[in-house]
């Protein structure tokens, strides 16, 4: 993920809860259908207007609430490239990274405005705001996590590693 096209920022505030990302009363729906209701309690048009490659911007404690991984899966199903927030609930952060969705902590995330065009370089720890002409820093994503995310998340990454290990063992 070295060369990244710009995407649009969708900005939300503090304490975005997993029930807003994946409404509990709809949890029996398949992931793609559940995703159509992502964030509708906060922005009814979000799931219809977000495009693959766009970014969700949060404030503090993004993803608080229950441990449902469907919250991160809904964002990924919609094509969100990364969630950028001032801080994350731990379980949401883990779920996002484990399913192959970047979760990037940016203390200045509150300076990003709705519709700003961003270029995110997770391996460099840099977010460029093309609209405002500035940039923000985040902790660079280490190579082993970049590989996991590029592989599609933890399970896909482990399957690939096991397949490679199995193939290597078969040739001996």
Residue pairs with C-beta under 8 A, 6 or more apart in sequence:
1 122
1 123
1 146
1 149
1 150
2 121
2 123
4 81
4 119
4 120
4 121
5 53
5 119
6 117
6 118
6 119
6 130
7 51
7 53
7 54
7 55
7 81
7 117
7 118
7 119
7 120
8 50
8 51
8 54
8 55
8 115
8 116
8 117
8 118
9 54
9 55
9 57
9 112
9 113
9 114
9 115
9 116
9 117
9 118
10 43
10 46
10 50
10 54
10 55
10 56
10 57
10 114
11 57
11 112
11 113
11 114
12 39
12 42
12 43
12 56
12 57
12 58
12 59
12 62
13 58
13 59
14 58
14 59
14 60
14 61
14 86
15 59
15 60
15 61
15 62
15 64
16 39
16 42
16 58
16 59
16 61
16 62
16 63
16 64
17 63
17 64
17 65
18 63
18 64
18 65
18 66
18 67
18 68
18 70
18 71
18 89
18 92
19 65
19 66
20 39
20 41
20 42
21 38
21 39
21 63
21 70
21 71
21 72
21 74
21 75
22 34
22 37
22 38
22 68
22 70
22 71
22 73
22 74
23 34
23 37
23 40
23 41
24 66
24 68
26 33
26 34
26 37
27 34
27 68
27 70
29 37
31 70
31 73
31 74
31 77
32 77
34 70
34 73
34 74
34 77
35 47
35 73
35 74
35 75
35 77
35 78
36 47
36 48
37 47
37 74
38 46
38 47
38 74
38 75
38 78
39 46
39 47
40 46
40 47
47 78
50 56
50 78
50 79
50 80
51 79
52 78
52 79
52 81
53 79
53 81
54 79
54 80
54 81
55 80
55 81
55 82
55 83
55 84
55 118
55 120
56 75
56 80
56 82
56 83
56 84
57 83
57 84
57 85
57 109
57 112
58 83
58 84
58 85
58 86
58 88
58 109
59 85
59 86
59 109
59 110
60 85
60 86
60 87
61 87
61 88
61 89
62 83
62 85
62 86
62 87
62 88
62 89
62 92
63 71
63 72
63 83
63 88
63 89
63 91
63 92
63 93
63 95
63 96
63 103
64 89
64 92
65 71
65 89
67 91
67 95
69 95
69 98
69 99
71 92
71 95
72 92
72 95
72 96
72 99
72 101
72 103
73 99
75 83
75 96
75 101
76 99
76 100
76 101
80 101
81 102
81 120
82 101
82 102
82 103
82 104
82 120
82 122
83 96
83 101
83 102
83 103
83 104
84 104
84 106
84 109
84 112
84 118
84 120
84 127
84 138
85 103
85 104
85 105
85 106
85 109
86 105
86 106
86 107
86 109
86 110
87 105
88 96
88 103
88 105
92 103
93 103
96 102
96 103
97 103
97 145
97 148
97 149
97 153
97 154
98 153
98 154
98 155
99 153
99 154
100 148
100 149
100 150
100 151
100 152
100 153
100 156
101 149
101 153
102 120
102 122
102 141
102 149
104 120
104 122
104 127
104 138
104 139
104 141
105 138
105 139
106 127
106 136
106 137
106 138
108 136
109 136
111 129
111 132
111 134
111 136
112 118
112 129
112 136
113 131
113 132
115 131
116 129
116 130
116 131
116 132
117 129
117 130
117 131
118 127
118 128
118 129
118 130
119 127
119 128
119 130
120 126
120 127
120 128
121 127
121 128
122 138
122 140
122 141
122 146
122 149
123 140
123 141
123 143
123 146
124 140
125 137
125 138
125 139
125 140
125 141
126 135
126 136
126 137
126 138
127 135
127 136
127 137
127 138
128 134
128 135
129 135
129 136
141 149
147 157
148 154
148 157
151 157
151 160
